[in-house]
């Protein structure tokens, strides 16, 4: 637009120099005209290319940057944090004494196996957690909740080590 204005101003000045005696003053001859050009495609835009389907290899799912490790660890941490607090409130056992008992280790192993398989099956079928997300319960919120649960478990263990007593004293 600036180039167009410069060209029209230059052309007007050139004409003004040629016929300066006969033409009205330059201020009267120049008319300001704004030209607005809008373009629209005749045909609708092409749909975005399809995303490649997620790999169904177990090694891709369990890779360091794959979709499974953080999600599985986060789910286990969420279940573990709530369970640890519930057992502390119910029986008075701290987190470290729960880990030392044979019953706690058996439940831990069972929970790891069930949640790992339940998390891997949809990934191996080509689904993604992002594809099943809703407005409130989305994949990003699940990851953040899992991260906070991991920090909560560390805080429970650190509190018990520092104070020598469970977090919830009954």
C-alpha positions, 0 to 999 in steps of 0.5 A: 500500500505504501508503494502504491501511494508513493507511485501515485504521488510521484505520478501526480507530481510529474503531471503537476510539473508538466501542466503547472500553469493550467492545472489547479493546485496540487492539493485540490487535484489529489484525491485520497482513495483507500483501496481494500483488496480481499481475497478468498479461495474459490474452493474450500481448503484441503483438510489437514493431513491425517495424523499417522496412526500410533505405533502398536509396538510394545517397545515403542509404547515403553520407550523412554519418550513413549506414551506409556512410562509416565502415564503408568507411573502416574496412575500407580502413584495416584492409586498408591498415594490414596491407598497409603493415606487410607491405610495410615488413617485406618491402621496407623501404619506409616508408608515405610512400614506398609512397604516392609510388610509382606501384605503391602508388597503383594498388593503393590505387585498385583496393582502394578501388574493390573494397571500396567496391562490395563494401560498398555492394551489400548496403546497397543490397539493404536488408541491414544489417551489424547483421543479419549480426552474430555473437557474436564478429564483430559490427558494433560490433567492426568499427567499432572495429577500423576506427577503431583501424586509422585511428589506426594509419595516422596513427601509422605516418605520424607515426612515419616523419615524426618519425624519418625511417625506416620503422616496421619497419627491415629 
